[in-house]
Amino acid sequence: MQENITLSKYTSFRIGGPASFFVEAKNDADFLSALKFSKEHNLPFLVLGGGTNMLISDQGFKGVVIRSLGKGLSFEDQGQNGLVVSETGNVLPIINQFANNNGLVGFEKLATVPGTLGGAIYNNAHWKDDLLSKHLLWVDVIDPEDRESSVKRLSLEELDFKYDSSAIKTKNLIALRAAILLPKGDVSESKKTYAKYLKSRTESQPYGTLNSGCMFQNVTQNLGPGNHGTSAGYLIDQAGLKGLKIGGAQISEKHGNFFINTGNASSNDILKLAETCKEKVKEKFGVELEFEVKIV
Ligand SMILES: Cc1cc2nc3c(=O)[nH]c(=O)nc-3n(C[C@H](O)[C@H](O)[C@H](O)COP(=O)(O)OP(=O)(O)OC[C@H]3O[C@@H](n4cnc5c(N)ncnc54)[C@H](O)[C@@H]3O)c2cc1C
């Protein structure tokens, strides 16, 4: 257990003050002992994956930050399909590469989402028309409320996946590992598709900047082109907010839902920018934007 560890270097925003306590969890036992410590000291805990979907306050986190670093990966042949069982500290491109190495395809879109499997399960990661929950069979979890602190396997139904949500999020569970079912297929085609998707991201998103992906969730109302809800980026753009700057924080010129730390942004600069977006979008469209990024 380390003390007073600055969190900014663990987030893609490069923002975040100190954690009172910090532990790197490489296996189930590490998670369990960190949780025990947090209970014994009556402190909250926070699981940190890749930090690509978090805004941590400059004041830091007064509790125990558990950095998820379980990297186990295994493969089970199931005829036309294969099962990849991955611990939640693996990032999605590594899982995709492992799947390809075992002849599996179909994870190309999700493999372009930055961050760990744990963060992806928490928010049911999505890109274009793909959703992580479409590929999962089960997830092993720890429920911090469980007095026995045992590891339980949750089925897809129990995981209660929705857009930007899962039981991991709503019940504050810790995800340890998950089973991903993928079909066998043409691996060289899969690699080409993955490269194509990666390129399309660099073209449509502010690649190479300090950001945390989409700040807000898309809304269900049809307020723009298309009839499957409206992207928050479109609403921010239509409200004339692209490029707006407060302190060191800026709304990307390229994508209205990406907030950028231009180098010296405080957590408050980002929050003030977010509040401005919420107000202006509410004024113009009458809808309330909800954070996709976890605010700590
Ligand atoms: C450039 C860029 C592009 C992005 N594009 C997309 C996209 O297309 N689609 C998309 O869905 N997201 C996107 N994101 C957001 C982000 O990458 C995803 O939400 C990702 O899944 C977060 O994973 P993480 O490991 O970084 O999670 P973190 O940011 O570390 O954590 C996010 C949340 O998950 C929780 N968490 C993490 N691990 C666990 C665990 N093991 N058990 C329980 N809770 C856990 C954390 O406590 C926190 O509440 C993008 C981000 C960036 C920077």
The ligand as a Tripos MOL2 file, in Angstrom:
@<TRIPOS>MOLECULE
LIG
   53    58     1     0     0
SMALL
NO_CHARGES

@<TRIPOS>ATOM
      1 C1         -9.6360    9.0950  -27.2730 C.3       1 LIG1
      2 C2        -10.7240    8.3440  -26.5570 C.ar      1 LIG1
      3 C3        -11.7200    7.7140  -27.2930 C.ar      1 LIG1
      4 C4        -12.7430    7.0090  -26.6390 C.ar      1 LIG1
      5 N1        -13.6970    6.3850  -27.3940 N.ar      1 LIG1
      6 C5        -14.6460    5.6420  -26.7750 C.ar      1 LIG1
      7 C6        -15.6060    4.9070  -27.5540 C.ar      1 LIG1
      8 O1        -15.6130    4.9230  -28.7620 O.2       1 LIG1
      9 N2        -16.5250    4.1800  -26.8930 N.ar      1 LIG1
     10 C7        -16.5650    4.1180  -25.5210 C.ar      1 LIG1
     11 O2        -17.4120    3.4010  -24.9790 O.2       1 LIG1
     12 N3        -15.6720    4.8010  -24.7710 N.ar      1 LIG1
     13 C8        -14.7210    5.5500  -25.3560 C.ar      1 LIG1
     14 N4        -13.7990    6.2400  -24.6050 N.ar      1 LIG1
     15 C9        -13.9130    6.2370  -23.1430 C.3       1 LIG1
     16 C10       -13.1070    5.1360  -22.4610 C.3       1 LIG1
     17 O3        -12.0400    4.7390  -23.2790 O.3       1 LIG1
     18 C11       -13.9510    3.9000  -22.1590 C.3       1 LIG1
     19 O4        -15.0220    4.2710  -21.3140 O.3       1 LIG1
     20 C12       -13.1300    2.8150  -21.4870 C.3       1 LIG1
     21 O5        -13.8620    1.6280  -21.4950 O.3       1 LIG1
     22 C13       -12.7070    3.1710  -20.0710 C.3       1 LIG1
     23 O6        -11.7890    2.1870  -19.6200 O.3       1 LIG1
     24 P1        -10.6810    2.5450  -18.5320 P.3       1 LIG1
     25 O7         -9.9740    1.2910  -18.1760 O.co2     1 LIG1
     26 O8         -9.8170    3.6580  -18.9870 O.co2     1 LIG1
     27 O9        -11.5910    2.9990  -17.3370 O.3       1 LIG1
     28 P2        -11.3150    4.1510  -16.2240 P.3       1 LIG1
     29 O10       -11.3610    5.4900  -16.8790 O.co2     1 LIG1
     30 O11       -10.0800    3.7990  -15.4760 O.co2     1 LIG1
     31 O12       -12.5740    3.9470  -15.3320 O.3       1 LIG1
     32 C14       -13.8770    4.2310  -15.8080 C.3       1 LIG1
     33 C15       -14.8790    3.6690  -14.8020 C.3       1 LIG1
     34 O13       -14.7790    2.2450  -14.7900 O.3       1 LIG1
     35 C16       -14.5570    1.7700  -13.4730 C.3       1 LIG1
     36 N5        -13.7280    0.5570  -13.5480 N.ar      1 LIG1
     37 C17       -12.5660    0.3750  -14.2370 C.ar      1 LIG1
     38 N6        -12.1220   -0.8830  -14.0740 N.ar      1 LIG1
     39 C18       -13.0140   -1.5010  -13.2670 C.ar      1 LIG1
     40 C19       -13.1090   -2.8210  -12.7230 C.ar      1 LIG1
     41 N7        -12.1700   -3.7510  -12.9680 N.pl3     1 LIG1
     42 N8        -14.1600   -3.1240  -11.9120 N.ar      1 LIG1
     43 C20       -15.1160   -2.1780  -11.6460 C.ar      1 LIG1
     44 N9        -15.0760   -0.9130  -12.1210 N.ar      1 LIG1
     45 C21       -14.0380   -0.5810  -12.9380 C.ar      1 LIG1
     46 C22       -13.8570    2.9350  -12.7660 C.3       1 LIG1
     47 O14       -14.0010    2.8500  -11.3580 O.3       1 LIG1
     48 C23       -14.5760    4.1250  -13.3670 C.3       1 LIG1
     49 O15       -15.7900    4.3460  -12.6790 O.3       1 LIG1
     50 C24       -12.7560    6.9470  -25.2290 C.ar      1 LIG1
     51 C25       -11.7380    7.5670  -24.4920 C.ar      1 LIG1
     52 C26       -10.7310    8.2510  -25.1410 C.ar      1 LIG1
     53 C27        -9.6310    8.8880  -24.3360 C.3       1 LIG1
@<TRIPOS>BOND
     1     1     2 1
     2     2     3 ar
     3     2    52 ar
     4     3     4 ar
     5     4     5 ar
     6     4    50 ar
     7     5     6 ar
     8     6     7 ar
     9     6    13 1
    10     7     8 2
    11     7     9 ar
    12     9    10 ar
    13    10    11 2
    14    10    12 ar
    15    12    13 ar
    16    13    14 ar
    17    14    15 1
    18    14    50 ar
    19    15    16 1
    20    16    17 1
    21    16    18 1
    22    18    19 1
    23    18    20 1
    24    20    21 1
    25    20    22 1
    26    22    23 1
    27    23    24 1
    28    24    25 2
    29    24    26 1
    30    24    27 1
    31    27    28 1
    32    28    29 2
    33    28    30 1
    34    28    31 1
    35    31    32 1
    36    32    33 1
    37    33    34 1
    38    33    48 1
    39    34    35 1
    40    35    36 1
    41    35    46 1
    42    36    37 ar
    43    36    45 ar
    44    37    38 ar
    45    38    39 ar
    46    39    40 ar
    47    39    45 ar
    48    40    41 1
    49    40    42 ar
    50    42    43 ar
    51    43    44 ar
    52    44    45 ar
    53    46    47 1
    54    46    48 1
    55    48    49 1
    56    50    51 ar
    57    51    52 ar
    58    52    53 1
@<TRIPOS>SUBSTRUCTURE
     1 LIG1         1 GROUP 0 **** ****
